[in-house]
Every structure is written in C-alpha cells, then in structure tokens.
Amino acid sequence: MSTRWRSLVLVPVWLLTSGWAAAQWQWVDDTGRKVFSDIAPPASVPDQHILKRPGPRIPAPAAAASGSADAPVATSAAAPRLPVRDEQLEARKKQLEEAEQAKKKADEERLAKARADSCERARRAKATLNSGLRIATTNAKGEREVMDDKALAQENQRIDEIMRTDCAPTGN
C-alpha cells in the first residue's frame, strides 16, 4: 500500500515540475553547439538557428506553409522587442534641463549682483570711516551717538570682513 500511495503523490509532483523544463530556449550558437537556456538568445542569433522557444506554439505563416523558400518566416511574437525612443519624453526632459540651467544661471547672476552691490557699499563705508570725520549713529532709544575710537575700530573690522567675502573674486 505504501508504494501505491507514494506513486500517487510523486507522479503529480513530477508532472507539475516538468512544465518548468519546457520553458526553455534552445538554439545553435556560432560554434555549432546547442545551447539550452531560460533566457532568450542574444539578438545576434538568427531565427533559423533557434530550435525551441518557450510558450504556446504559434502556427507558421501561410507563406511558409505553402512551401515558398523565398518568403521570409516572421516570428515577431517571440522576437525580443527593443525599447522605442519616446521623442516627446526626450524633448520634455531636454526642456526641463534647459529650464534648470537657466534658473541656475539666473540665481548665480542675482548672487553676483548682490555681492557686487554689497562690495560697493562696503568700500564707500570704509572710505567714510577712514576720512577722519566724526561719525554719529542712532541707538535703540532713537538718540544720536558719536562713535568713539573703539566703535570705529569694530566697524572697520566688520567692513573689512564684508570686503573680504564680497569683493573677492568668485571661485567659478
């Protein structure tokens, strides 16, 4: 009884797994060897060298069935398809890249203009501080205060730092 039970279990398992072996490609390569694979042959292998394809059998075209040797055999269903270039997608991609470059260039120009303006203001402030005139500022209470030597030195240091960063040539 156990042998009969074993065959009842193993036969269906064997039948189920044998379908995977049928899903293989078979072709003859350039050296004349038969190649078995579950991956389609490379595009360089001509159709007449492909011996077996996975999937359902497709009937031969009428031209091949009529026995005409001159008619080409079309097997477009099994031939691998190459991706088609989507020209609209490429045009949109190019447009987005150009827009991104234009935005980057505009940002760089705006930053360069702001730096140039800041540099010019710092040079004028430096000239005013070095002129020897008394300089007055307004404090938080709205009162006018004349800058002493310590405040002038601090303001000179601040303006020198601005000039170092904004008047220096950019690293582009």
WOCOR-V178133 format. One record per residue. N is the residue number from 1. SS is DSSP state (hx for helix, st for strand, lp for the rest). Layout:
N;SS  N;SS
This chain:
1;lp  2;hx  3;hx  4;hx  5;hx  6;hx  7;hx  8;hx  9;hx  10;hx  11;hx  12;hx  13;hx  14;hx  15;hx  16;hx  17;hx  18;hx  19;hx  20;hx  21;hx  22;hx  23;lp  24;lp  25;st  26;st  27;st  28;st  29;lp  30;lp  31;lp  32;lp  33;lp  34;st  35;st  36;st  37;st  38;lp  39;lp  40;lp  41;lp  42;lp  43;lp  44;lp  45;lp  46;lp  47;hx  48;hx  49;hx  50;st  51;st  52;st  53;lp  54;lp  55;lp  56;lp  57;lp  58;lp  59;lp  60;lp  61;lp  62;hx  63;hx  64;hx  65;hx  66;lp  67;lp  68;lp  69;lp  70;lp  71;lp  72;lp  73;lp  74;lp  75;lp  76;lp  77;lp  78;lp  79;lp  80;lp  81;lp  82;lp  83;lp  84;lp  85;lp  86;lp  87;hx  88;hx  89;hx  90;hx  91;hx  92;hx  93;hx  94;hx  95;hx  96;hx  97;hx  98;hx  99;hx  100;hx  101;hx  102;hx  103;hx  104;hx  105;hx  106;hx  107;hx  108;hx  109;hx  110;hx  111;hx  112;hx  113;hx  114;hx  115;hx  116;hx  117;hx  118;hx  119;hx  120;hx  121;hx  122;hx  123;hx  124;hx  125;hx  126;hx  127;hx  128;hx  129;hx  130;lp  131;lp  132;lp  133;lp  134;lp  135;lp  136;st  137;st  138;st  139;lp  140;lp  141;lp  142;lp  143;lp  144;st  145;st  146;st  147;lp  148;lp  149;hx  150;hx  151;hx  152;hx  153;hx  154;hx  155;hx  156;hx  157;hx  158;hx  159;hx  160;hx  161;hx  162;hx  163;hx  164;hx  165;hx  166;hx  167;lp  168;lp  169;lp  170;lp  171;lp  172;lp
